Amino acid sequence: MKPQDILLLLKLISINDNSWKQQIVAEALGMSQSEVSESVARSKYSGLLDPKGKKVMKMAFMDFLQFGLKYVFPQKPGPVVRGIPTSHSALPLSEQITSNENYVWPYAKGPVRGHSIIPLYSSVPEAALFDDALHELLALVDALRVGRVRERELALNELKKRIIGK
């Protein structure tokens, strides 16, 4: 698994259309079509995509997010920078958690200053700007990567609602 595999799987969940095309998804994510193709192959091999490579295996993906993500792609908050809100500083957790600390993906045109969180993939900030559902999913995933127990529990519940409908 590579970090862009998580980005791709979250994008597929956000578009919720099994007839997606690699070129369109690649452009939306700021990735090359070959990167998307390689990511699809890895995700099929790991059982996170169906054998045709079109449908996210939602229960398996949820298991990975819940039990493996923070160990495979750990992150610690860095220095204060300008960027795009993530984790508890972005929707939907920002409606449930009040904090004086903002977490952001570094992005020069970002609206907020906060502790930097290195995104799963370099194109995450721009991809999130054009897809609110993807932004929320990525922020929830970041809460699993960097959050305290309460943030992780809230994020996990929100991800379950969005991914498997529970």
Secondary structure, DSSP 8 states (H G I E B T S, - for coil): --HHHHHHHHHHHHH--TT--HHHHHHHHT--HHHHHHHHHHHHHHTSB-TTS-SB-HHHHHHHHHHTHHHHS-----SEEEEEE-GGGSTTGGGT---S--EEEE-TT-SEEEEE---SSTTHHHHHHT-HHHHHHHHHHHHHHH--HHHHHHHHHHHHHHHT--
